[in-house]
Amino acid sequence: MAAHHAVVVDDGRRNLGEHWTDDAVDYAAKLFQETNAEDRVVLEGLARSLASSSYAPGPLASAAFEGPIHDFHRYLGGRLGPALSKNAD
């Protein structure tokens, strides 16, 4: 029986399965940490901006842009939902 590798990345464990080599696990862990570090810088800046007294809540763009984004998310959810349900069985 093969051992499953798991990587701890800040907020929890990521199970990578039994087919991952130790080198692949190390590479994935490093990549996850680098990506999270990049995201953290951007998200901390966003959080500071949202806390600013000059921030006004509202749409990110005009309806001409927001509508297609919403349509795409609905389409994607409709397509992925059934596929994800099949994999959960």
N, C-alpha and C positions, 0 to 999 in steps of 0.2 A: 504494500500500500504506500503510495507516494505521499509525501508531506505537502501540505498547502503552505505557500508563502503568504505572509501578510505584511503590509507596510504600515507603520503608524505615521500619519501625516497630520500634525496639529490637532484636528478635531475628531480623529477616530481612526479606525483600522480600515484598510482597503485590502480585500482578499483578492489576490492575483491568480489563484489556482495552482494546480500542481505542475503545470508544464513550464513554469517560469524558472530559469536558471538564477543562481545567486547574483550573477553579473547583471542580468536583466532586471531583477528586483532592485538592485542598487541604483541602476540607471533610472528606473521609473521613480524611485523615491527622490532622487536628486531633481529630476524633471518636475515632479509634483511640488517640491519645496521651492524651486526657482519660479514656477508659474504662480504659486500662491504669494510669493514675495512681490512679484510684479503686480499682481492684482491688488494686493494690500495697499501699495503706494497709491494706485488710482482710486481705490474705494475710500481711503482715508481722506484724499482730496475732495472727493464727492461728498463725504459726510461733513467736512468743514464748510463746503459751499451750501449744503442744505441747512446748516445751522446758522448761516449768515442772515443778518437782519434785512439784507436786500433780496433774499430769495422769495419768489412769489410762486406758490404752487399752481400747476396748470399743465396743459398738454406739452409734450416735448417738442411737438412740431404742429404744423397746420393739419386740419382734417384730411387734406389731400395726401399727406404722408402717413398719418397715424392709421387711417382706415386700411390701407394695404398691409401694414404690419400686423394689425389685428386679424385681418383676413388670413394672412399666412399662418399665424399662430393657431387659428381655429382649424385650418386645413391640416397642419402638421399634427395637432392633437387628435383630429379625427383619423388620420392615417396611422399614427403610432399607438393610439389607445388600444385598438383590437390586437395589434402585434404584441404589445406588452402584456395584455391579458392572456394571450396564448402561452407566452413564456413563463407566466406566473404559475401555471398549472403543474 
